[in-house]
């Protein structure tokens, strides 16, 4: 002990020299001054006081190295340091509020239930599997421990007797304590489980009907139970079925309601019967019966949602009911809305469960908050569903939830109450103002730079721009030649005699009541085609062609485009035409090679996969044995489908080449 203290003292002196806390100094000064006032002299320091002081110093040094800290009354609180930062950051304040609410709920649960947060277990399938497994393990363990062979052969140890010379006491022999189960020989087992109604209430109809786990249904467990059947029979006579340990009503539907109203007969309508006379008195006038309305019909299964009733007993089947609500706020703001008010108007208990109807729309789960746990509604109970919209970023989110109700009120299990939540998170006005201000600065700078560049460009181009001559139109009357040229595109008439000749021809072929000629050649042709005699039609058409020949010849003589001859234009046309023909031939060769290759692959695959016993000439047989590829290629060239493919693609290619040549010639005619 002494060496250990010296070691700690040397270690403290080596690491921390001359480190005496100010608190110890002040405490020593205060104690010495008080002692001096009372006794008139200083307190004598003994050797034990020095050792205690050295130990305190060494312990404080080691505590600091270990990270231990004892807060004094003068030190400030850490909580006060965070209170100032909460007002600067809303997210930090929200997180602290969440922690405080969580601690408050945990304290309330601990006060009500008596369990700490780490002791709370959820009713999940894994917990129930471990419970069932624990029941079977306890039964097997008790059966093994109460086996008669094991009980007889079990030997318990003992501590031998001894004498204590210092205390002059003789300690007797101490036997090993036998466990209560082996000592009593009776197993007091406790079987835990859930009834069918409780299981359905907690897990819902879908999860409640799931089978047992693979461990309980395993073959090895069944073999082990069969081998230990005699031992298990000594422990427990039968294993109860916890699902059926409940009271279920059998004549629930035996009560029948009245289908018609009850007629209440008034006292004035009764006849007074006398033993003396059988005549009726004048006052005995029969009055009509009074209709008494029945009490409202008792509803077995019914639910009222937002002043809308859904009753199963009426025989009406409701496909589904949809409720849609819209939320709009800024990021990190909260908006509350009451979306549903559920009231059980029947006499049966309703079990409700929220399910996600559309998983792809579930990406905004952290935006909408409401109570999603399973709940039950007793007759007359009201359950209000409030939704809080609390977004964290600017976007539009949706959630589509479905409320499953048992017993089923709607047509099928797929139908039910659906709730569509649409949240629109908009940017705060301050943020939008700041963004618009920055964007305006950038836009103004860009517009200013663009305006400056345009001004400089216009200044450079100003001396080069010439004013455009403005043509002022005026009205004048067109003569017959101009009217004819406008009405008939492609014809050019310069003489009035030609117009008179066409008018005379029109007067000969027109009907008696036809209007005057409108300067159109189509009108003359239409009247010529209406003539019934073929020779007359031929004669008049020949006269028309003779007259029009002068128009075309006159136009050809006056047009320099038709009169002059250009060798460069013909050379350019020849080059383009030769290029089109060469490109067409190249494309045709590539197309033929592709068709031949694809057909050859098909035929060679058929040659090696399908056995052909068709008799052939000796020359082809020798070629088939020595050069099968050449043999297949020769057979392919004789196939009809191969020739048809070549002919069709060649015809299409030739048509395309002809169209390209015509287009080139027409495009280079006026170059």
JOHU-V653177 format. One record per pair of residues at least 6 apart in sequence whose C-alpha atoms are under 6 Angstrom apart, sorted by the first residue. I is the first residue (numbers start at 1). GAP is how many residues later the second one is. Records with the same first field share a line. If there is no record, write none. Layout:
BEGIN
I: GAP  GAP
END
This chain:
BEGIN
36: 6
86: 6  7
110: 6
143: 88  89  92
156: 20
157: 19
158: 16  17  18
159: 14  15
160: 13
161: 10  11  12
162: 8  9
163: 6  7  8
187: 48
193: 49
194: 48
195: 47  48
196: 47
200: 8
263: 28
264: 25  26
265: 24
269: 17  18
299: 47
300: 46  47  48
301: 11  45  47
302: 8  9  43  44
303: 6  7  40  41  42
304: 38  39
305: 36  37
306: 35
312: 97
317: 93  94
318: 92  93
319: 91  92  96
320: 95  96  97
321: 96
322: 96  97
323: 96
324: 95  96
325: 96
326: 96  97
327: 96
328: 95  96  97
329: 96
330: 95  96  97  98
331: 60  61  62
332: 58  59  60
333: 57
334: 55  56
335: 53  54
336: 51  52
337: 49  50
338: 48
339: 47
340: 44  45
341: 42  43
342: 40  41
343: 38  39
344: 35  36  37
345: 35
346: 33
347: 32
349: 28  29
350: 26  27  56
351: 25  54  55
352: 22  23  24  52  53
353: 21  50  51
354: 18  48  49
355: 46  47
356: 45
357: 43  44  45
358: 42
361: 37  38
362: 37
364: 33
367: 22  23  24
368: 20  21
369: 18  19
370: 17
394: 31  32
395: 30
396: 27  28
397: 25  26
398: 23  24
399: 21  22
400: 19  20
401: 17  18
402: 15  16
403: 14
404: 12
481: 12
484: 35
485: 7
487: 33
492: 59
493: 58
506: 18
510: 17
528: 9
573: 95
577: 84
584: 73
623: 8
624: 7
END
